Amino acid sequence: MEKLKKELTLFNVVVYGIGVILGAGIYVLIGQGAAIAGNALWLSFVVAAFIAMFTGFSYAELSGRFPKSAAEYTYTKKAFNNNRLAFVVQWIMLFTLVVSAATVALGFGGYLHYISGIDAKISAAILVVVLSAVNYIGIKASTKYNTISTFIEILGLLIIVAIGLLFIFKPSQDFFSSPSGLAGIFSAASLIFFAYIGFEEIVNMSEDTKNARKIIPKALVISLGVSTLFYMLVSVSAISILGSEKLGKSSAPLTEVVSSVTPNGGLIMSLIALFATSNTAMIIMLVASRMLYGLSNSGSLPKFIGNLDKKRTPYMAIAIVMAIVLISLFMGDIKSIALLTDLGIFIVYVFVNSSLIVIRYKNPIEKNTFKSPVNMGKFPVLALFGLLSSMFMLSHFSKELFIAEALVILAGLIVHQLFKKSKSFEAKIASHLFRKSKWHVFKR
């Protein structure tokens, strides 16, 4: 099968990483996070950052060892040598990405509705189609749009931080108060972890990246560090300006933060939010198409899904992702879809961290490959922290969400089984039609 064209540098991948992380999570879900954690929202971001960092180091090492698309599939298969388990893990990640793209598109629709009054789901659907066209044009077009949008959304966050400097030192402000105490901080972290989704997607750009073994791990660490700093500063600033109660009730939180100080600034902030959410949606859909390409390339899905055109763009994967995202737009509200996304993410992280622990003892690491820090002999301590913290966060989700996730896994098992049977059936037919004896008769 023809390979993807390698065009991305460290700068491109870091910008991609920051662009996908700094998106809907901070522009849309910061308000709902404030409603749960109160003034201590910034601590929820710190908790989420540590979990992301632990697992990020596992991804960084694994991506250096196995720079392939469909990364989670590759890691799980290498560790446990089980195709079905590997497929299910990647299936969960793929579903998570598609649903999160729908969530972000709805966030875009919400901000556009604030400006123009256009129905949020209609504008979200139009956005999905347009971004799919951009992704089809090729990785260079996506990179250019991402670079422009990333700097615009960073500008928006810098505006919030700059305004916040005027309010942050109020003597009455208590940044450790939370209406539900530690439980509220962890519950908010389980929701706003959506804001960190994206760092693990960087590894799926390996086959588009020059010298991926070195660039991808560095891009992961840099993207996480920069994004965490922004989240902490923005959450403290937003609460200083508007207060957690008002922030928690807003459907366009950062727009309301700016408009409370500068009435005319609300429109500018909404426009910036449109760039932020559209950029995130584009990158998520791009990476989801690469996951489909990787699963097809590995033989876990039909080969036609991995078809490339003359520009070496996986057009069938892009079209399938677009169709599924369009359907997902009608699954529910932003908060519910975000929680379902986070549940799937934490399940995947359990397997990614477990995979690194197992692989450390199965395969020696190469000299020039990134190695996760803090080790006891071969044992990766941070991977253990990532595993335990992900399992801990799973305890903060409702039974209804676990039932929904179970249905997603069941659907993945059915797809895997049907494709496996179809391959077996095709092999039997081919074996019957092209046996040596039949060809021998035909030649006579």
Secondary structure, 3 states (H helix, E strand, C coil): CCCCCCCECHHHHHHHHHHHHCCHHHHHCHHHHHHHHHHHHHHHHHHHHHHHHHHHHHHHHHHHHCCCCCHHHHHHHHHHCCHHHHHHHHHHHHHHHHHHHHHHHHHHHHHHHHHHCCCHHHHHHHHHHHHHHHHHHCHHHHHHHHHHHHHHHHHHHHHHHHHHCCCCCCCCCCCCCCCCHHHHHHHHHHHHHHHHCCHHHHHHHHHHECCHHHHHHHHHHHHHHHHHHHHHHHHHHHHHHHCHHHHHHCCCHHHHHHHCCCCCHHHHHHHHHHHHHHHHHHHHHHHHHHHHHHHHHCCCCCHHHHCCCCCCCCHHHHHHHHHHHHHHCCCCCHHHHHHHHHHHHHHHHHHHHHHHHHHHHHCCCCCCCCCCCCEECCEEHHHHHHHHHHHHHHCCCCHHHHHHHHHHHHHHHHHHHHHHHHHHHHHHHHHHHCCHHHHHHHHC
